[in-house]
Amino acid sequence: MARIYNFSAGPSILPLQALEEAAEKMVDYEGSGMSLVEMSHRGKIYDSVHSETISLTRELLNIPEDYDILLLQGGATLQFGMVPMSFLKEGMTADYVVTGSWAKKALNDGKLIGKVNVAWDGKENNYTTIPDAKDLNLTKDAAYIHICSNETIGGIQWQDFPKTDAPLIADMSSEIMSRPLPWDKLDMVYAGAQKNLAPSGMALIIMKKSLLEKARTDIPAYLQYATHAEANSLYNTPPTFSIWMANLTFKWIKSIGGMAEIEKRRDEKAKLLYDAIDGSNGYYRSPVDAKSRSKMNMVWRLPSEDLEAAFIKEADKEGLSGLKGHRSVGGIRASVYNAMPKEGIVTLVDFMTKFMEKNG
């Protein structure tokens, strides 16, 4: 079997070890005579996988006991609405830091629910930088402060999280499980599964219990975080396949050394690619402010759109897939998630060098 290098932003590359184990057990899960995805979510076999997945999440991210871990349907996009519906109560204001496309989507849903304040907007700089904490125009006694910690499309990332008085809520969809997290700064984290965790269909939510206690309970049951916390994310049928794949992915992360090793590999891969971009004498150009560069989604431009189209076409022939930038911004984008091996970056850098020599 010839596996290509998949640089797609999502659904994205998953650990080969996890995929192979799922393939082996897909039809007959551990001698049960049926697949795990056919089983009742109330049964003992699935429940053990479900509970272990939550336990592994807590272990790998070193999540304190005063945080709940939820595994919900709907991906991160549902959270754009669930967050303000739960916490943006009448008479309160929520702060949103707008760093790109995904932060804007969250802001727009917040506006539908209640009063919001744009604490900072990077539109003037074309969303190429992350603000300094001192530049945030925060509301006194805000319901919460919302950020997108890594903008998949624009390729920018919060390297450090601001320390805030109001609860800090972070959409971490495209960087979750790529580094240890400072729980003294974060009250809630949420992420779609399809970047670093599992196939699409699930959202991981990590929420401080003291924030959960403030959530509204006069909204439909499924939209209440307490509903899911009290039921251990088994209020209704959970996305069992995504949760199983997350379980296998987490076991792979643990087997290679946990967050310390994942972060080390992340930084090594990012350095290789950014060094190739910066060392090209301007042939490859990153539009992102150096201190704000994402280590998950690297974006760059070539001298012309025609060259970019040729780059993408030729790269695809070499087994380097998914490098076309988002349709809203163009250019090139390499999404380098946890499961991307270093060899994939080495192969990409080698291709970039040859392409520049041929077309420069």
VENRAMO-V192093 format. One record per residue. RES is the residue in one letter. PHI is phi in degrees with one decimal (999 if undefined). Layout:
BEGIN
res: <RES & RES>
phi: <PHI & PHI>
END
This chain:
BEGIN
res: <M & A & R & I & Y & N & F & S & A & G & P & S & I & L & P & L & Q & A & L & E & E & A & A & E & K & M & V & D & Y & E & G & S & G & M & S & L & V & E & M & S & H & R & G & K & I & Y & D & S & V & H & S & E & T & I & S & L & T & R & E & L & L & N & I & P & E & D & Y & D & I & L & L & L & Q & G & G & A & T & L & Q & F & G & M & V & P & M & S & F & L & K & E & G & M & T & A & D & Y & V & V & T & G & S & W & A & K & K & A & L & N & D & G & K & L & I & G & K & V & N & V & A & W & D & G & K & E & N & N & Y & T & T & I & P & D & A & K & D & L & N & L & T & K & D & A & A & Y & I & H & I & C & S & N & E & T & I & G & G & I & Q & W & Q & D & F & P & K & T & D & A & P & L & I & A & D & M & S & S & E & I & M & S & R & P & L & P & W & D & K & L & D & M & V & Y & A & G & A & Q & K & N & L & A & P & S & G & M & A & L & I & I & M & K & K & S & L & L & E & K & A & R & T & D & I & P & A & Y & L & Q & Y & A & T & H & A & E & A & N & S & L & Y & N & T & P & P & T & F & S & I & W & M & A & N & L & T & F & K & W & I & K & S & I & G & G & M & A & E & I & E & K & R & R & D & E & K & A & K & L & L & Y & D & A & I & D & G & S & N & G & Y & Y & R & S & P & V & D & A & K & S & R & S & K & M & N & M & V & W & R & L & P & S & E & D & L & E & A & A & F & I & K & E & A & D & K & E & G & L & S & G & L & K & G & H & R & S & V & G & G & I & R & A & S & V & Y & N & A & M & P & K & E & G & I & V & T & L & V & D & F & M & T & K & F & M & E & K & N & G>
phi: <999 & -103.2 & -89.8 & -84.7 & -95.4 & -98.5 & -98.2 & -63.1 & -74.7 & 143.6 & -55.8 & -126.8 & -60.5 & -122.9 & -60.2 & -58.9 & -58.5 & -68.6 & -64.0 & -67.1 & -66.7 & -63.0 & -62.9 & -64.2 & -106.0 & -61.8 & -82.2 & -131.4 & -79.5 & 48.0 & 76.0 & -79.3 & 88.8 & -153.5 & -78.6 & -59.7 & -78.5 & -97.7 & -80.7 & -64.8 & -73.8 & -95.5 & -79.0 & -65.9 & -65.8 & -64.4 & -58.3 & -67.0 & -67.0 & -59.4 & -66.4 & -66.2 & -62.9 & -64.5 & -63.5 & -65.6 & -59.0 & -62.3 & -66.8 & -66.6 & -95.0 & 51.6 & -81.6 & -61.1 & -68.9 & -87.7 & -120.5 & -92.4 & -118.6 & -119.6 & -121.8 & -118.6 & -78.0 & 97.5 & 64.0 & -71.2 & -61.3 & -62.0 & -68.3 & -57.1 & -93.7 & -62.8 & -61.2 & -66.8 & -61.7 & -86.0 & -118.4 & -91.5 & -83.9 & -57.9 & 87.1 & -108.8 & -125.2 & -110.0 & -95.1 & -124.7 & -100.7 & -99.6 & -111.3 & 162.7 & -59.1 & -74.9 & -63.2 & -66.4 & -63.2 & -64.3 & -58.9 & -61.4 & -70.4 & -60.9 & -61.5 & -70.4 & -96.8 & -166.3 & -82.5 & -126.6 & -124.3 & -82.0 & -73.5 & -170.6 & -136.9 & -88.8 & -58.0 & -58.9 & -100.6 & 59.2 & 54.8 & -113.2 & -148.7 & -98.1 & -73.7 & -75.9 & -56.0 & -68.4 & -92.0 & -80.9 & -93.5 & -89.8 & -86.3 & -66.0 & 60.0 & -62.6 & -61.6 & -170.3 & -118.9 & -109.7 & -132.7 & -105.9 & -72.1 & -148.2 & -87.9 & -59.6 & -77.9 & -83.7 & 72.9 & -122.9 & -148.7 & -73.2 & -77.9 & -131.2 & -94.3 & -71.1 & -89.8 & -124.4 & -78.1 & -78.0 & -57.2 & -99.2 & -116.4 & -124.2 & -80.1 & -117.1 & -54.0 & -98.2 & -141.7 & -57.5 & 66.8 & -109.8 & -164.6 & -63.7 & -118.3 & -85.5 & -69.3 & -72.6 & -110.0 & -108.2 & -97.0 & -152.9 & -128.0 & -138.0 & -159.1 & -69.3 & -78.9 & -81.6 & -108.1 & -119.2 & -113.3 & -170.9 & -63.8 & -65.6 & 119.7 & -135.5 & -120.4 & -95.4 & -121.8 & -122.5 & -135.3 & -64.8 & -60.8 & -66.9 & -75.1 & -56.0 & -65.0 & -89.3 & -70.3 & -65.8 & -121.4 & -105.6 & -123.5 & -49.9 & -54.4 & -64.3 & -85.2 & -93.0 & -61.2 & -61.7 & -55.6 & -80.5 & -64.5 & -68.0 & -100.5 & 55.3 & 61.8 & -123.5 & -61.2 & -128.9 & -62.4 & -78.5 & -75.0 & -61.9 & -65.8 & -62.4 & -67.1 & -61.4 & -66.1 & -61.9 & -56.8 & -68.0 & -65.2 & -64.5 & -64.8 & -64.1 & -59.2 & -63.2 & -67.6 & -95.5 & 122.1 & 71.9 & -62.7 & -61.9 & -73.1 & -59.8 & -65.0 & -60.9 & -64.2 & -56.3 & -66.0 & -65.0 & -66.3 & -63.1 & -63.9 & -57.4 & -73.5 & -67.1 & -63.2 & -66.8 & -66.3 & -70.2 & -90.9 & -94.5 & 56.4 & 90.1 & -65.8 & -103.4 & -133.9 & -86.5 & -80.2 & -90.7 & -55.0 & -55.9 & -76.3 & -109.1 & -63.7 & -72.6 & -99.7 & -113.4 & -125.7 & -96.1 & -119.0 & -157.5 & -119.5 & -110.0 & -59.8 & -150.5 & -67.9 & -63.8 & -66.7 & -63.1 & -63.8 & -66.5 & -59.2 & -63.3 & -64.4 & -71.4 & -63.0 & -61.2 & -65.3 & -91.4 & 81.5 & -110.1 & -102.2 & 78.0 & -93.6 & -71.9 & -64.0 & -58.2 & -57.7 & -78.9 & -128.0 & 73.0 & 74.5 & -116.6 & -141.8 & -113.2 & -92.1 & -110.4 & -80.6 & -52.9 & -78.6 & -71.2 & -72.9 & -57.7 & -60.5 & -64.6 & -70.7 & -59.4 & -64.6 & -64.8 & -62.6 & -62.7 & -64.3 & -60.1 & -63.1 & -66.9 & -64.1 & -64.8 & -63.5 & -77.7 & -116.3 & -74.9>
END
